[in-house]
Amino acid sequence: MDIFLDQDLSVYQQALGAHVRLQPFSVSSANLLSLVRAQIDLLIEQNIAATLWVKLPPGKIWHTEIQRYSQQLNGSCIIFDFHVAEEGNRQQRVEAENAPSSPFTSSFHHVYLFPDSLLRREYFFLVLSSQLCSLISVSRPQKKRQPISGKPSHKTSSLLAINTFDGRLIQQVLDSFKKTIPLESPLRLAVDLVCPVAPEPTLISQLLANQLQQQEQINRQIVSKQISKTQQQHQKLQNKLQLKDEFLRNVCQELRTPITHMKTALSLLNSPNLKVPQRQRYLQLLNTQCEYQNSLITGVLTLVEFEHNLEQTPLESVRLSDVVPGVVSTYQPLAQEKGIMLAYTVPTQLPPVWCVSGGIKQIVIHLLSNSIKFTPNGGQVWVRCRVQGDYVQLEFRDTGIGIAESEIPKIFDPFYRVRPAAEESGGVGLGLTIVQQLLWRSGGSISLKSRTSEGSTFTINLASVRDHSSEKSTSKIDK
């Protein structure tokens, strides 16, 4: 049955203003739930068929407790469930209506309050019976506004609660309510009850025991959560240390390789019978290995810098049309030298995207150089940008050597290079790792489709900064 109250009253203020002075105390949602559970346990243990007035926080767990009590009493209790009736709160009203189920629907009543009710920021749990009357009344303090320049606070406001078994005080609250309840309302049956001045001592003793049991359960849950959280943090730290150890081992191994080549070349250069062509070849080997080692050290330092600074690096709004064509033009001579057709299509009015400062240029350089590097003479490389939902898509497609399906899951790992072309390319295997790190920080993603001897397509999604300009397109093909 639905009941609508046209007049208003604050249970919390009525309890504070009663002749019997009460001192409010702070409670968390978990502690409030334990207080409610302890009283419900007592009502069930003593088989007390009471009338309950409840206005509880949203969530299934609270209504489950009320449902548990009604089921244990076989529907012999009466429950008035208070809600604020408003358009913006339909979901809560639906949950409230669906919370109780048969066989006790007839004893369950919804009481709806007008939207700006004084009870809007209050919760209460009122037990009315000839054996026991109790009141838990809770007020939710207004949240303090944060200064514009200040940092947001992550602390949750405590609830202010009053808990009493004093029949005189509860009677005063009921008498105040009596003035606001229509004569024909079922609530009149509850307010006409004469509360016992004090409950029996045995009931209070049992209630205290229940509360202690509930608090112990909360403490165990808190300790369990803390232990679980500590274990997760420990495991996360262990995993991170293992990754760092593996990374260091890989760095040492990668550094050892060029040093071995350079030592070999130097020992051969000391040969007294060395001919000029051989000398030139060994000097070229030294130069190549020095460049390789320099690239390796630069890449490692970049990854280390990312680990320490990338999360704090601010994002900036960037237009791909301001970056992509310039980078592509720098690779046109290399593409022409290899007889590769290099083409790009970048709409000039694409929405800008979010990326770390300078990140777009690094991403385009790494992926474009890879496409040209692993595409044989006479092949083709395309760079294309387009809008895809809330993202701007940047695509690099080539007709290169491709990547085997078994290799694809590993290509973003540090120092991983596709064999055997890796040795010929001179890459250190960090470019795609750097690209992935930049995209993670920018809220973007990268995917790959590839088939051996048919080519590869890297697709990047970057979060767009929407504008409402019309799209125009520029494109260029070089051969």
Backbone torsions as a table, in degrees:
resi	resn	phi	psi	omega
1	MET	NA	136.5	178.9
2	ASP	-99.0	135.7	178.4
3	ILE	-125.6	134.4	179.5
4	PHE	-117.8	125.7	178.8
5	LEU	-98.4	127.6	-179.5
6	ASP	-92.4	-14.8	179.9
7	GLN	-112.5	165.6	-169.1
8	ASP	-124.8	153.4	179.1
9	LEU	-162.2	140.7	176.7
10	SER	-99.8	116.0	178.1
11	VAL	-64.0	-42.1	-177.5
12	TYR	-62.5	-46.5	-179.4
13	GLN	-68.0	-35.9	177.2
14	GLN	-63.8	-40.5	179.1
15	ALA	-67.9	-38.8	178.4
16	LEU	-67.8	-35.0	-176.0
17	GLY	-88.3	5.1	-179.0
18	ALA	-71.1	165.6	-179.5
19	HIS	-63.6	-33.7	177.3
20	VAL	-84.8	113.0	-175.4
21	ARG	-75.8	131.5	178.0
22	LEU	-120.3	146.2	178.5
23	GLN	-102.0	114.6	178.3
24	PRO	-64.3	152.6	177.5
25	PHE	-133.6	156.2	-178.4
26	SER	-85.7	137.4	177.1
27	VAL	-137.4	153.7	171.2
28	SER	-92.8	170.2	177.4
29	SER	-60.4	-38.3	180.0
30	ALA	-64.8	-42.3	179.0
31	ASN	-67.4	-37.9	176.9
32	LEU	-62.1	-42.4	178.4
33	LEU	-62.2	-38.0	179.3
34	SER	-66.9	-36.0	177.2
35	LEU	-64.3	-45.0	179.6
36	VAL	-63.9	-44.9	-180.0
37	ARG	-61.1	-40.8	-178.7
38	ALA	-62.0	-39.7	-179.8
39	GLN	-72.0	-38.4	177.3
40	ILE	-64.5	-41.2	176.6
41	ASP	-58.4	-41.7	179.7
42	LEU	-64.0	-44.9	-179.6
43	LEU	-61.9	-38.3	180.0
44	ILE	-70.6	-44.9	-178.1
45	GLU	-62.6	-38.6	-177.6
46	GLN	-92.2	2.1	179.2
47	ASN	53.1	47.7	-179.3
48	ILE	-93.5	115.9	177.3
49	ALA	-87.5	95.8	-174.1
50	ALA	-106.8	167.5	168.8
51	THR	-98.7	126.9	-178.2
52	LEU	-110.6	133.3	167.5
53	TRP	-109.0	119.8	-175.8
54	VAL	-132.8	137.1	165.5
55	LYS	-137.1	103.8	-171.1
56	LEU	-115.0	162.2	178.0
57	PRO	-59.0	154.9	177.7
58	PRO	-65.2	150.1	-179.6
59	GLY	132.2	143.1	-175.9
60	LYS	-65.2	-31.3	-174.2
61	ILE	-61.2	-34.3	-178.8
62	TRP	-71.1	-45.8	-179.4
63	HIS	-69.5	-25.5	176.2
64	THR	-63.1	-38.1	179.2
65	GLU	-65.0	-42.6	178.8
66	ILE	-65.4	-41.1	178.6
67	GLN	-62.9	-38.7	179.5
68	ARG	-61.0	-43.0	-179.9
69	TYR	-64.5	-46.6	-178.0
70	SER	-64.2	-37.6	178.7
71	GLN	-66.6	-41.5	-179.2
72	GLN	-66.4	-30.9	179.8
73	LEU	-92.5	9.0	178.0
74	ASN	55.6	35.8	175.4
75	GLY	75.3	11.7	-178.4
76	SER	-81.7	-5.6	177.8
77	CYS	-91.9	167.6	176.3
78	ILE	-121.1	131.3	-176.5
79	ILE	-126.6	128.0	173.5
80	PHE	-111.3	113.2	-175.8
81	ASP	-103.9	114.6	-174.3
82	PHE	-90.7	137.0	177.7
83	HIS	-142.3	154.0	172.4
84	VAL	-87.0	122.2	-179.1
85	ALA	-90.4	114.5	179.0
86	GLU	-156.5	157.5	-177.5
87	GLU	-62.5	-41.1	-175.3
88	GLY	-74.8	-2.5	-175.6
89	ASN	-120.1	31.4	-176.9
90	ARG	-60.9	-40.2	-176.1
91	GLN	-61.8	-42.2	179.9
92	GLN	-65.0	-37.0	179.8
93	ARG	-67.4	-39.9	177.9
94	VAL	-63.1	-43.6	178.7
95	GLU	-60.9	-40.4	-178.7
96	ALA	-65.3	-39.8	-178.8
97	GLU	-71.0	-29.6	-177.7
98	ASN	-90.1	-14.3	-174.7
99	ALA	-61.2	-54.2	178.1
100	PRO	-79.1	144.3	178.6
101	SER	-131.2	166.5	179.2
102	SER	-57.1	149.9	16.5
103	PRO	-95.5	13.7	-171.7
104	PHE	-111.4	22.5	-179.5
105	THR	-61.0	-35.3	-176.4
106	SER	-66.0	-24.2	-178.8
107	SER	-94.7	5.4	-174.3
108	PHE	-112.9	126.9	-177.6
109	HIS	-127.0	137.0	173.5
110	HIS	-93.7	129.1	177.5
111	VAL	-113.8	116.6	-175.8
112	TYR	-104.0	134.7	-178.5
113	LEU	-107.8	157.1	179.2
114	PHE	-74.6	157.8	-167.3
115	PRO	-56.3	-37.1	-177.5
116	ASP	-98.6	32.0	-179.2
117	SER	-62.0	148.5	174.4
118	LEU	-63.9	-22.6	179.9
119	LEU	-81.5	-1.6	-176.6
120	ARG	-57.5	-40.4	-178.1
121	ARG	-102.7	27.9	-179.4
122	GLU	-127.3	153.0	167.9
123	TYR	-125.6	151.8	174.6
124	PHE	-154.5	155.7	177.1
125	PHE	-138.0	103.0	-173.8
126	LEU	-112.6	123.0	179.0
127	VAL	-107.8	125.5	-179.6
128	LEU	-126.5	118.3	175.5
129	SER	-159.1	167.3	179.6
130	SER	-72.9	-17.0	-179.7
131	GLN	-96.3	-34.9	-173.8
132	LEU	-149.6	129.9	170.5
133	CYS	-123.4	131.2	179.1
134	SER	-146.5	156.8	-179.2
135	LEU	-140.8	125.4	167.2
136	ILE	-113.4	116.1	-179.7
137	SER	-121.7	132.5	-173.2
138	VAL	-130.4	138.1	176.1
139	SER	-117.1	136.6	176.2
140	ARG	-97.7	109.2	179.7
141	PRO	-62.9	149.3	175.9
142	GLN	-64.7	139.4	176.8
143	LYS	-72.7	138.6	177.6
144	LYS	-75.8	138.1	178.3
145	ARG	-73.7	136.8	178.8
146	GLN	-82.6	139.3	174.1
147	PRO	-61.7	149.3	-176.1
148	ILE	-58.1	-40.3	-177.3
149	SER	-87.1	-7.3	-176.1
150	GLY	-84.9	166.8	178.6
151	LYS	-84.2	142.3	178.9
152	PRO	-64.6	141.4	180.0
153	SER	-88.7	138.0	179.9
154	HIS	-100.5	3.9	-179.4
155	LYS	-81.6	137.4	177.6
156	THR	-92.3	142.3	-178.3
157	SER	-70.0	138.4	176.9
158	SER	-76.0	153.6	175.0
159	LEU	-90.4	141.3	176.3
160	LEU	-98.5	125.1	-172.3
161	ALA	-125.6	153.2	171.5
162	ILE	-128.2	133.7	178.6
163	ASN	-133.1	120.0	-176.9
164	THR	-142.2	151.9	173.5
165	PHE	-119.7	11.0	-178.3
166	ASP	-74.3	112.6	-177.1
167	GLY	-62.5	-32.2	-179.1
168	ARG	-66.5	-42.6	179.5
169	LEU	-65.9	-45.5	-179.4
170	ILE	-62.8	-36.4	178.2
171	GLN	-63.9	-37.3	177.5
172	GLN	-63.8	-40.5	177.4
173	VAL	-63.3	-42.6	179.1
174	LEU	-64.8	-40.1	178.8
175	ASP	-62.8	-36.9	177.2
176	SER	-66.8	-39.6	178.5
177	PHE	-66.7	-32.6	-175.7
178	LYS	-58.2	-31.6	-178.8
179	LYS	-72.1	-20.4	-175.6
180	THR	-101.6	-7.0	-173.4
181	ILE	-99.1	127.8	176.8
182	PRO	-58.4	151.7	-176.2
183	LEU	-61.5	-36.4	-176.3
184	GLU	-84.0	-0.7	-176.2
185	SER	-75.7	140.9	175.5
186	PRO	-60.1	-20.2	178.6
187	LEU	-63.3	-22.1	-179.2
188	ARG	-61.9	-31.6	178.9
189	LEU	-62.3	-35.0	-178.5
190	ALA	-75.9	-42.4	-176.3
191	VAL	-73.2	-19.4	178.3
192	ASP	-79.1	-6.8	179.5
193	LEU	-67.7	140.4	173.9
194	VAL	-96.5	113.6	-176.0
195	CYS	-75.0	139.7	170.9
196	PRO	-64.1	143.1	-177.0
197	VAL	-59.0	-41.8	179.8
198	ALA	-148.7	146.0	178.0
199	PRO	-73.9	165.7	177.6
200	GLU	-64.3	141.3	-179.8
201	PRO	-55.5	-34.0	-178.9
202	THR	-65.9	-34.2	178.0
203	LEU	-66.2	-42.4	179.6
204	ILE	-65.6	-40.3	179.1
205	SER	-62.0	-43.5	179.5
206	GLN	-66.3	-37.8	178.8
207	LEU	-64.6	-42.2	178.0
208	LEU	-62.2	-39.9	177.7
209	ALA	-63.3	-40.9	178.0
210	ASN	-63.8	-41.3	-179.8
211	GLN	-64.7	-41.1	177.3
212	LEU	-62.2	-40.5	179.3
213	GLN	-64.5	-42.8	178.5
214	GLN	-64.7	-39.8	179.8
215	GLN	-67.4	-37.8	176.0
216	GLU	-62.3	-38.8	178.6
217	GLN	-64.9	-41.6	177.0
218	ILE	-62.0	-44.9	-179.9
219	ASN	-61.3	-40.6	177.9
220	ARG	-63.7	-40.0	178.7
221	GLN	-65.3	-40.6	179.0
222	ILE	-64.0	-46.1	179.4
223	VAL	-62.7	-41.9	179.6
224	SER	-61.5	-43.0	178.9
225	LYS	-64.9	-40.6	179.4
226	GLN	-64.4	-41.9	178.6
227	ILE	-63.8	-44.7	179.7
228	SER	-61.9	-42.6	179.8
229	LYS	-64.9	-41.6	178.2
230	THR	-63.4	-42.2	178.7
231	GLN	-63.0	-41.4	178.5
232	GLN	-63.7	-42.9	178.5
233	GLN	-64.1	-39.8	178.8
234	HIS	-63.9	-44.4	179.6
235	GLN	-64.5	-39.7	178.2
236	LYS	-63.0	-40.9	178.0
237	LEU	-65.7	-42.2	178.0
238	GLN	-60.7	-44.3	178.6
239	ASN	-61.9	-40.5	-179.7
240	LYS	-65.3	-41.0	178.6
241	LEU	-65.9	-38.9	178.0
242	GLN	-63.8	-41.4	177.8
243	LEU	-63.1	-40.1	179.2
244	LYS	-66.6	-41.2	177.3
245	ASP	-60.8	-44.2	179.2
246	GLU	-64.1	-40.4	179.2
247	PHE	-62.4	-43.5	179.8
248	LEU	-64.9	-40.1	177.4
249	ARG	-61.8	-42.5	179.1
250	ASN	-65.1	-39.7	178.2
251	VAL	-61.1	-46.6	-179.4
252	CYS	-61.9	-41.1	180.0
253	GLN	-65.2	-43.0	-179.5
254	GLU	-66.4	-37.0	179.0
255	LEU	-71.1	-32.0	-178.3
256	ARG	-67.3	-33.8	-176.4
257	THR	-62.0	-53.6	179.3
258	PRO	-65.8	-32.1	178.2
259	ILE	-64.3	-40.4	177.5
260	THR	-61.7	-44.2	178.6
261	HIS	-62.6	-41.6	-178.7
262	MET	-67.7	-39.5	177.3
263	LYS	-63.3	-39.6	177.9
264	THR	-63.5	-45.6	-179.7
265	ALA	-62.9	-41.0	-179.5
266	LEU	-65.7	-40.0	179.6
267	SER	-66.6	-35.5	178.8
268	LEU	-71.8	-32.1	179.0
269	LEU	-66.7	-22.6	179.8
270	ASN	-80.1	-4.0	179.6
271	SER	-67.3	129.5	-177.7
272	PRO	-70.7	-21.5	-176.8
273	ASN	-99.3	18.1	-176.3
274	LEU	-71.0	130.3	177.7
275	LYS	-86.9	162.1	-175.7
276	VAL	-59.3	-47.8	179.4
277	PRO	-59.5	-38.1	178.8
278	GLN	-66.8	-41.4	178.7
279	ARG	-58.8	-44.7	-179.7
280	GLN	-62.5	-39.3	-179.4
281	ARG	-65.6	-41.7	179.8
282	TYR	-70.6	-35.9	176.1
283	LEU	-65.1	-38.8	177.0
284	GLN	-65.3	-37.6	176.9
285	LEU	-62.6	-42.9	177.0
286	LEU	-60.6	-44.9	-179.1
287	ASN	-62.9	-43.7	-179.7
288	THR	-63.0	-44.1	-178.5
289	GLN	-69.7	-33.8	175.7
290	CYS	-64.9	-42.0	178.0
291	GLU	-65.1	-41.1	178.4
292	TYR	-60.9	-46.3	-179.1
293	GLN	-65.6	-37.7	177.8
294	ASN	-63.1	-44.1	178.0
295	SER	-63.1	-39.1	179.6
296	LEU	-63.4	-47.5	-179.6
297	ILE	-64.2	-41.4	178.6
298	THR	-61.6	-43.7	179.3
299	GLY	-64.1	-42.7	178.7
300	VAL	-63.1	-44.4	178.4
301	LEU	-62.1	-36.3	177.5
302	THR	-63.7	-44.8	178.8
303	LEU	-64.3	-40.4	177.9
304	VAL	-63.1	-41.9	178.6
305	GLU	-64.4	-40.2	177.4
306	PHE	-59.2	-44.0	-177.0
307	GLU	-60.1	-35.8	-176.5
308	HIS	-90.5	-29.9	-169.1
309	ASN	-121.7	-16.3	-170.6
310	LEU	-64.0	-38.0	-178.8
311	GLU	-64.0	-29.5	179.9
312	GLN	-89.7	-8.3	-179.1
313	THR	-71.4	125.6	-177.3
314	PRO	-70.9	152.5	174.6
315	LEU	-86.0	149.2	177.3
316	GLU	-129.5	157.2	177.9
317	SER	-86.5	123.9	-174.9
318	VAL	-130.9	139.8	173.3
319	ARG	-97.1	126.1	-179.7
320	LEU	-62.1	-30.6	179.9
321	SER	-67.7	-16.8	177.4
322	ASP	-87.9	-12.8	-173.6
323	VAL	-117.7	-50.8	-171.1
324	VAL	-59.0	-50.1	-177.9
325	PRO	-58.2	-38.9	-179.9
326	GLY	-64.0	-42.1	179.5
327	VAL	-68.0	-42.4	-179.6
328	VAL	-60.8	-39.7	-178.3
329	SER	-63.3	-31.0	179.3
330	THR	-70.9	-22.3	179.4
331	TYR	-96.5	-2.1	-179.5
332	GLN	-62.4	-42.5	178.2
333	PRO	-60.8	-40.4	178.9
334	LEU	-64.8	-42.0	179.5
335	ALA	-63.8	-42.2	178.9
336	GLN	-63.8	-37.6	180.0
337	GLU	-62.9	-34.6	179.3
338	LYS	-91.3	1.2	-178.5
339	GLY	69.2	29.4	-179.4
340	ILE	-95.6	131.7	172.8
341	MET	-78.3	118.0	-178.9
342	LEU	-110.5	119.0	-176.2
343	ALA	-128.5	146.9	175.0
344	TYR	-141.6	148.4	175.5
345	THR	-134.9	114.2	-178.3
346	VAL	-131.6	106.8	176.0
347	PRO	-58.3	129.3	-174.8
348	THR	-68.7	-23.9	-177.0
349	GLN	-110.2	28.4	171.5
350	LEU	-60.0	145.7	174.6
351	PRO	-62.1	145.7	176.3
352	PRO	-64.5	162.2	-178.2
353	VAL	-122.6	160.2	176.0
354	TRP	-90.3	132.3	175.9
355	CYS	-159.7	156.8	175.9
356	VAL	-65.1	155.0	-176.9
357	SER	-56.2	124.4	179.1
358	GLY	76.8	0.0	-174.3
359	GLY	-69.9	-39.1	-178.0
360	ILE	-60.0	-43.9	-178.7
361	LYS	-62.7	-43.2	178.8
362	GLN	-62.7	-41.4	-179.4
363	ILE	-62.2	-47.4	-178.5
364	VAL	-64.5	-41.4	180.0
365	ILE	-60.8	-48.9	-177.4
366	HIS	-62.9	-46.1	-174.9
367	LEU	-75.0	-37.5	179.8
368	LEU	-69.1	-41.8	178.7
369	SER	-63.8	-37.5	176.5
370	ASN	-62.9	-44.8	-178.7
371	SER	-60.6	-44.1	-179.7
372	ILE	-70.1	-39.0	-176.4
373	LYS	-62.3	-40.9	-174.4
374	PHE	-100.8	15.1	174.6
375	THR	-106.0	123.1	-178.3
376	PRO	-66.2	165.4	177.4
377	ASN	-54.5	136.8	-179.7
378	GLY	84.7	3.4	179.8
379	GLY	-82.1	-169.5	-177.1
380	GLN	-136.3	144.6	177.3
381	VAL	-134.9	129.4	178.1
382	TRP	-120.5	142.2	171.6
383	VAL	-123.2	124.6	-176.3
384	ARG	-136.8	141.3	177.1
385	CYS	-121.7	141.6	177.1
386	ARG	-160.0	162.3	177.7
387	VAL	-85.5	135.4	178.4
388	GLN	-136.9	92.5	-177.8
389	GLY	66.6	-127.4	179.1
390	ASP	-88.1	9.3	-177.8
391	TYR	-121.8	157.8	169.0
392	VAL	-105.6	127.9	-175.0
393	GLN	-99.9	131.6	177.9
394	LEU	-118.4	119.2	-172.2
395	GLU	-120.2	134.9	176.1
396	PHE	-119.2	115.3	-177.2
397	ARG	-125.4	136.0	-179.1
398	ASP	-139.4	167.7	176.3
399	THR	-108.8	38.6	-174.8
400	GLY	-79.7	-158.3	-173.7
401	ILE	-72.4	-17.1	179.2
402	GLY	74.3	175.4	-177.7
403	ILE	-131.9	133.1	178.6
404	ALA	-63.3	148.1	-177.6
405	GLU	-58.6	-35.2	-179.8
406	SER	-69.5	-21.2	-178.0
407	GLU	-86.4	-24.3	-170.6
408	ILE	-57.3	-45.2	-178.9
409	PRO	-62.9	-16.3	-174.0
410	LYS	-101.1	-8.6	-167.3
411	ILE	-69.4	-18.2	179.0
412	PHE	-91.6	-2.2	177.3
413	ASP	-71.1	143.1	177.6
414	PRO	-58.2	136.1	174.7
415	PHE	71.9	5.8	179.8
416	TYR	-83.7	128.4	179.3
417	ARG	-130.2	139.7	179.5
418	VAL	-71.0	123.2	179.5
419	ARG	-92.6	148.5	2.3
420	PRO	-93.8	-0.7	-173.9
421	ALA	-67.0	-19.7	-176.6
422	ALA	-61.3	-41.3	-177.7
423	GLU	-63.5	-35.7	-178.8
424	GLU	-75.6	-28.8	-174.6
425	SER	-77.4	-26.9	-178.3
426	GLY	80.2	7.6	179.2
427	GLY	-74.0	157.1	-179.2
428	VAL	-102.9	-2.6	176.1
429	GLY	79.0	27.3	179.7
430	LEU	-117.8	-10.3	-175.6
431	GLY	-59.9	-48.4	-178.7
432	LEU	-70.2	-30.6	175.5
433	THR	-64.4	-42.5	178.4
434	ILE	-64.1	-43.1	178.2
435	VAL	-59.0	-45.1	-178.8
436	GLN	-63.6	-41.2	178.8
437	GLN	-62.5	-43.4	179.2
438	LEU	-62.1	-40.6	-178.9
439	LEU	-70.6	-39.1	176.9
440	TRP	-58.1	-45.6	-179.9
441	ARG	-66.2	-30.8	-175.7
442	SER	-89.1	-0.2	-178.6
443	GLY	76.4	21.5	179.9
444	GLY	-105.5	-174.3	-179.8
445	SER	-150.0	163.5	178.8
446	ILE	-139.1	140.3	177.1
447	SER	-136.5	163.8	-175.4
448	LEU	-138.7	135.6	168.4
449	LYS	-123.8	130.7	-176.1
450	SER	-157.0	149.6	173.0
451	ARG	-137.6	139.7	-177.6
452	THR	-58.4	132.1	178.1
453	SER	70.2	3.6	179.8
454	GLU	-116.3	-18.1	178.0
455	GLY	117.4	177.9	-176.2
456	SER	-135.0	152.9	175.0
457	THR	-133.7	112.8	174.2
458	PHE	-96.0	127.4	-179.8
459	THR	-119.0	124.4	-179.0
460	ILE	-113.2	134.3	173.6
461	ASN	-112.3	124.6	179.3
462	LEU	-120.9	134.7	-179.4
463	ALA	-62.6	130.0	-175.7
464	SER	-90.9	150.1	171.5
465	VAL	-103.3	102.6	-167.9
466	ARG	-66.9	136.7	163.1
467	ASP	-132.3	176.4	-172.3
468	HIS	-115.8	29.2	178.5
469	SER	-77.2	154.5	175.6
470	SER	-77.0	152.4	-177.7
471	GLU	-90.8	128.9	169.7
472	LYS	-121.3	157.0	-173.8
473	SER	-126.2	137.8	171.7
474	THR	-119.8	143.9	178.2
475	SER	-147.7	157.4	-179.3
476	LYS	-149.8	140.8	176.5
477	ILE	-127.8	129.4	177.7
478	ASP	-120.5	144.6	178.1
479	LYS	-141.9	NA	NA
